[in-house]
C-alpha cells in the first residue's frame, strides 16, 4: 500500500527530515538515493556536470535521462530533493540506483562520492 499523506510533508517521518534539513541549511552538495532506474539527474539549478561526473564514475546514465527502450528526459517536480534544492540553494543530485545491489555496484557509488570530494565538487 502506498500512502502519501494528507499534504506535502504531513507524515511524521517527512516532518522530521524536513526539520533536520531546514536546520542544517545549505550544504556543498546533497545526494538523494532512490531505486531502481539506474540514472543520475541534477535537480533544479544544479550544474549538470556534477551529476554527469557522478554518473560516469558510478557507471550509470547521466544528464537526467534514462533508457527504457527509448530515451526519456527526467524532470524533478514537487519532490523532496527539489524542495531542498529550492529552499536552500544546495546543489542536489538524484541517484536512482540500479536493481543490482552487489558489492561492486555499491563500491561504484562510494567511488563516485570520493571523486566529487577529491575534485572539490563537495
N, C-alpha and C positions, 0 to 999 in steps of 0.2 A: 504494500500500500504506500502511496505517496501523499504526503500532506505538506503543503507549502505554507501553512499558517494563514491567519486572517488578513495579514498585510505584511508589507516588507519588514523584515527583522522583528516579527512578532513572536517567534519561538524563543524560549529561554536561552537555548544554546547560541542562537544568532545574536541575541541581545548581548550575551557575554562576550562573544568575539568582537562584535561591533564596538562595545565599550572599551575593550582592551586595545583594539587598533586605533580608536579615536584618541585614547590617552597616549598611545605610542607616538602618534603624529606621523610626520613624513620620515621615511627611511630612504636609503640609497636605491633600493630595488625591492619589490615584493614579487614572490613567485607563488602562484596558486596552482596546486596539483589537483587533477581530476582524472577520470579514466573513462573509457579506454579507446580513444580515437587516434592516438599516435600523431599528434601535431603540436606545434608551439605557436601561439598567437600573441602579438603585442596587444596590450589593452589601452584604449583611449589614445592619449598623445605620446605613448611610449615609442621611442626610436625603434623602428622595425629591425635595425641591425643588431640590437641586443637580443631580440627573440631569435633571429636567424643564427647568431653565433651560438646560442644555447642549443638550438635545433641541430646545427651541424656537429657540434661536439657530442651531443647525445644520440646522434644517428637517427634523427627524427625529421619530419617535414617541417618547414618553416614558412614564413611570410603569410601566416594566417590562412593557409589553405590546407585542405586535406584531400586525399584521393579515396573516393568511394565509388570508383568506376568512372567518375568524371571529376574535374577539379571544381570545388565549391569554395567560394570565399566565405570565411567565417568572420562574423562581426559580433562583438560583445555588446549586448543591450540589456540593461537592467540587472546585471549580475553583481554578485558580491565583490568580485575583483574590480569591476567597473566602478562601483561605489567607492572603494578605497582609492583607486586612481583619481577619480574626480574630486573626492573630498580632501585629499592630502597633496595631490600633485606628485605622488610617488610613482616613478616608472614601474610598470607592472606587466608581467607576462603570465599567460595562462598555459600551463603544460598539461596537455591531455595525454596521459601515459598510454603506453602500449598495453595490450592484453597480456603480453609476455612480461611477467613479473620476476624473471630469473635474476640471479645474482649479477649476471653480465649486464642486463638492462638497467638494474638499479645502480650499478657501478657507473654506467654511462651518465646517469642523472647526476651523480655526485661529481663526476669529472666535469660536467657542464657548469655546475656551480663554481668549482675550483677555477675553471678557465675564466669565468666572469670576474672572480675576485682577483686573479693574477693579472688580468688585463685592465684592472681599475674600473670595471663597469659596476662594481658593488662597493 
